[in-house]
Amino acid sequence: MAILEDGPNGGFRGKVGSVYGYKLNGEWVIRGVRTPSTKPPTAAQLLHREKMKINGEFCQRIKPILTFGYQFEAAKDLRRGAFQLGQKHVINSVIELDAASKPYLNMEKLQVFVGELMPRTGIEVRLENDILKLSWIPNPKYYDSIYKLNLALINPNKHMDFKMGAADAAQGECSIEIPVFKREKFDYHVYIGFWDMYKGTLSNSVYCGII
């Protein structure tokens, strides 16, 4: 079904019979049904497909984190939601090519939270049994208890864990029990960020290495 816009002399969106209508760069366009290409894909097309596959699978695995971490950026963007902004970041900034020109995830470049707050400095992370111990240098600007620490643990191929408001930003240190460490042993990439719970603002995440 098509939708007629701007009266009987305007364009339309959707399908009418065997043609489709849509707007492109401010102009109304009508095209026929696209048929599958019989040409073999080029090397560039195959590489793009591989990148898109990696992006789709990885972002779907960490969707709850991206949806939270990009929610305030999405409020400024009328075209994309939080998850879509996270996907865009991963495809543009995180997926790189190795020495054999194969795409991979550069986890050090991943931003799981984005925002205007200043990220913490002097961060140290260590694991003792199933207890994750974090320390950082508190920022005097963020002494109020409305500023909280958020923690994300991500294994690119297996699991993720996400703790919102795990500690007050002014504490400078905290210990967090991670139950998954008791059940399964994987390497996890660690990210922390800070959250103004009153104004609804985040800091960019800080990559803390692998545990």
C-alpha positions, -999 to +999 in steps of 0.1 A: +000+000+000+012+035-009+006+068+009-001+098-013+015+130-001+009+167-010-024+161-027-032+145-061-002+161-078+023+151-051+045+120-048+038+088-030+055+065-006+052+027-010+041+003-036+015+009-063+011-021-087+046-030-098+063+003-089+076+018-057+076+055-048+099+073-023+117+106-017+154+109-024+173+142-018+141+162-018+129+147-051+101+121-056+114+089-073+095+060-088+113+027-095+104-008-105+109-039-085+146-047-079+158-080-092+186-100-076+220-093-092+235-122-111+270-108-109+294-124-084+301-100-054+333-080-055+360-083-028+348-049-014+312-062-012+323-094+005+343-074+031+314-051+037+291-081+043+316-096+067+318-063+086+280-060+088+277-096+101+303-090+128+286-057+137+251-072+138+260-102+159+282-083+184+258-054+189+229-077+194+248-095+221+255-063+240+222-046+231+211-038+267+244-020+273+243+001+241+206+009+246+215+024+280+248+039+271+235+058+240+200+068+253+209+104+260+226+108+226+195+094+210+174+121+226+194+146+204+190+126+172+156+125+155+167+098+130+183+071+151+176+054+184+201+045+211+208+010+197+213+023+162+237+049+174+257+022+192+257+001+160+270+031+140+298+036+165+309+000+163+309-003+125+327+031+121+352+030+150+355-005+165+357-029+135+392-027+120+412-049+096+441-071+108+473-078+089+455-102+066+428-076+059+402-096+079+378-075+101+380-078+138+367-059+169+392-036+185+377-037+220+400-009+232+381+016+210+346+005+221+326+032+238+297+016+256+286+048+273+288+083+258+280+116+273+292+150+286+304+141+321+342+140+326+355+104+327+375+092+357+412+090+358+437+069+377+415+038+373+428+004+386+410-029+382+418-063+397+400-096+403+401-115+436+382-148+432+348-136+420+351-100+434+360-072+411+379-044+428+379-010+412+396+022+423+398+057+406+406+093+415+374+111+425+366+143+407+356+171+432+329+182+408+311+150+412+310+146+450+272+143+452+256+109+456+236+115+424+268+106+405+271+069+401+295+044+386+284+021+358+303-011+350+302-032+318+320-065+313+321-079+278+335-110+262+331-104+224+321-140+217+303-152+248+288-131+276+284-097+290+275-083+324+262-048+332+260-030+366+242+003+367+248+026+397+273+002+412+289+028+435+290+065+442+315+084+420+329+101+451+339+069+468+370+064+448+368+026+451+344-003+453+341-041+453+315-058+431+307-095+432+304-109+397+285-143+400+294-154+364+330-157+375+320-186+398+303-205+369+325-199+338+360-186+332+363-162+302+384-132+296+363-100+300+370-065+287+362-040+315+346-006+309+334+020+335+316+052+331+298+077+353+261+087+354+243+118+367+211+102+377+194+136+383+201+153+349+203+121+329+239+125+317+267+100+312+304+102+308+322+084+279+333+050+290+369+043+300+385+010+288+401-007+318+417-037+302+411-074+304+404-095+335 
